[in-house]
Amino acid sequence: MLTGPGYWGPRLDPEEAVAILRRAVERGVTLVDTADNYGPDLAEELVARALHPYPDDLVVATKGGVVRTGPNVWHVSGRPERLRAMCEASLRRLRTDTVDLYQLHRIDPEVPLADQLGTLAELRQEGKIRHIGLDTVTVEELERALEITAIASVQNRFNLLERESAPVLRACEARGLAFLPWFPLGNGSLAGAGLPEAARRHGASAGQVALAWLLHHSPVILPTPGTGSLAHLEENLDAAAVELTPGDLAALDGLLP
């Protein structure tokens, strides 16, 4: 993560954060995912500082709909005027006229979903959003959203040992939607997980095996691992070269009933 504990304040020297972002793009990363409340504001500002003007093939994704008032303290805020203000503030911080992927960070239960997504659809029609995504939804909520407007992606918590969102992943596969698992390394817990056999066979770390499992698991999965160091970034990206065998996948699949 480029921000401090609880998504609050800085974690790194700004130059180190900029170096990590630039190295990611040098290594071929084409999706950078952030949010307005990471910092707050800080992460978006670092993305712009490091990568603007953005390469043509780079998708910059951000999120709105959550207000953070302290470390790990946040509030859902999905009123239309609030969402519009959040999006336009993100545009300014990211120094762009259009957000490639703007995700509703959480559905606000106090505001009709049609009003929340209707606002994002208006922003898309105005050219301020290219695609709309959802974060942390059920299959039923995804289906309701698709009745209101076009959705490009879903971002739910999902990793080797946390698969409660498997039905949502299957729904995304059926509809051709991208699925961006957040905490793909279990917020760091899988980096030291007991996956010795597969890791030893491939000369890989446990975290690399966990990321490779995601990449093998579904063609619509786009993992979004966070990192706070260049070394960890390189390790994460090298996971794409880990070729798991059918036996590896069966063993890893069997870690959960």
N, C-alpha and C positions, 0 to 999 in steps of 0.2 A: 504494500500500500504506500502511496505517496503522501498520505496524511497520517496524523498521529493516532494514538489509541482512541477507539470509539469514533473514528472518522472526524476527529476534532484537532484543528491546528496542524502545524507542520510536523512531519516526522524526519525529513531529510533536509540537508542543505539544498537550497533551490538549484544550485548548479549540478548536484548529484542527481536530483530528480529529473532535470532536463537531460542529462546524459543517459539515464535509463530509458526515457521516452525515445530519444533519438536513436539509441542502439536498437530498440525494438523494431523501429521502422527499417533501419539498415538491415536487420536480419529477416525482413520480409513480412513483418506483421502488417496486416491491412485492416484491422479493426481495433480501435482504442475505445474502451468503454469507461465512462465516468458518470458523475452526477453532480447536480448543483449544490447538494448539501454535504458533499465530501469536503470538509474544511471548516465551515462552509465556503464555497466559492473557490477555494484554493486549488483544487485539483483541475478545474476547468481552466483557470488562469495559467497553471503550469503546462497543460496540454497546448494552449495557444503559444506560450512563450517558447516551447520546445519545437513545435511542429508547424506553426503558421509561417508562410503560406503552405497549406496542406497539399501533399501529393495527390494527383488525380485518382489514384487507386486506393486511397486511405478513407475508410469509413469512420467518422467520428460520431460516437453514440453518447448521449447523455440522458439524464432523467429529471423529471420534475414531479411534484405532488407530495413531497415530504419536506417539512421544516425541522431542522435540527437546532436545538437550543442548548446543547451541551454534549459532552462525550457520551455516546450511546443513548442520548435522549432525543427522541424525534416524535413528530406529530404529523399525521396524515392531513393534507390540505388540498382538497380537490375542487374547490369552487371555481367556476369558469374564469372569473376575473383574476384569481390567484394563479391558475395554470398559465394563463396568457402572460401575466407579468413574469412568471418564472422562466418561461420559454424565451421571452425577449431579453431577459437578463442573461440567460445562457448564451444567446447569440452575441451579446456584447462581450462577454468574457472570452468566448471562443473566437472572437474576431471573424465572424462569418455571417453571411446573409441567410444561410440555410443549414439546419442541423440534419445530417444524413439519417440518423435514427433517433427519434425522441420517444422515450419510454415513460409511461405512466408508472411512477415508482411504486405506488400502492393505489388500489381502488379505495376511494373514500366512501365508506358506508353511509355517510350522512348526505351525500350528493347523488342524484340519479346518474347512473353510468352513462346514459345518453347525453347528459350535459357535459360530463367530463370528456368523453371521447368526441362529442360534437365540437368542443372547443379545439381539440387537437386536429380534428378534420378541417376546421376552418383555417387553422394555422398552416396546415398542409396545402390547402387551396390557395392561400396567400403566398406560398413559396417559402415559408419559414421553416417548414418541416418537410423532409422528403419521404420518410416512412415513419409509421407509428408502431411502437412496441408496448408490451405489457410486462409487468414485473410481479411475480408472486401471485399467480392466479390458479384457480381450479379449472377443470375441463368445462364445467358449466359456465363459469365466468368467461372463459375464452369463447365459447359458443355464443353467449349473449353479446360479447363485444363484436364478433364477426357479423352479427345481424345488424350492427349499427354502422360499422365502417370497416375498411380493409386494414388488416393487421399483418405486419411483416415478421414479428418475432415475439418470443416469450422468454423471459429470464426468471427461472425458478431455482431454488436450492436443489442441487442434485450432484451426487458424487458416488464413488465406489461403495461407500457404506451408508449413504443416505439417499434412498431411491423412492421416497414417498411420491415424488412427482412423475414417476414412470407413466401413469395414465396421461398426464399432460404432454409428456414427450411423444407418446404414441399419437396423440391428437395432432401434434405439430407435424409429425411424419406424414400422417394421412392428408394434411392440408398443405404440405410443402412450405411450412413456416420454419424459420431458424429457431433453434433452442439454445439459449446461452446459459449454461449452468453457472450459478454463482456459488462461491465457496467450493470450487471443483476439487480443492485439496482439503476440504473440511476445515477451513479457516486455519490451515497449517497442520492440523492433526495427522493428515495422511502422509505428510512429508516424512514422518518418522514411523509410519505404520509397519506392522509386521508382515511385510510382503517379501520375505527373503528369497524364496525360491525363484520366482519370476525375475526379481531384480538381479539376483546373482547370475542367472542364465544370460541375461541381456547386458550385463555390465552397466546396469542403470540403477538410479536411486528409487526408493519407494515412491516418492512423489512423481517421478517420471513414469513409473508403471501405472499409477493412478490416473495420470493425464492420458497416457496411451490407451488405457481401457476406455476412457470417454470417447476418444477419437475413433476407436474401433467399434464402439457400441452403437452408434447411429450416424448416418450421413448428414443429419441436420444439426448435429451438435457442434457448437463453437465455444470451447472453454474460454473462460475469462479469468485466469489466475492472476491475482495481484502479486506484486513484488516490491521490495524496498531495497534491492541491491542488484548490481550488474551481474554478479555471479549467479544469483538465483534466477534472474531473467534468462541467462544463457542455459541454465539447467532446465528451466521450463520449456524453452523453445526446442531444445534437443530431444524432448520427449516425442516430438513428431516423427523422429527416426526410429523409435522403438517399435519393432514389428512383433506383435504378440502372436503366438501360435494358437491354433484352436484349443489345444490343451491348456495353455495359459488362460485363455478367455473362459473356458469352462470352470477352471479352478477359481478365478476371480469372481465370475458370476455366482459361484456357489458360496461365497463368503456371507451372503444373506440368504435366508430361506426363500 
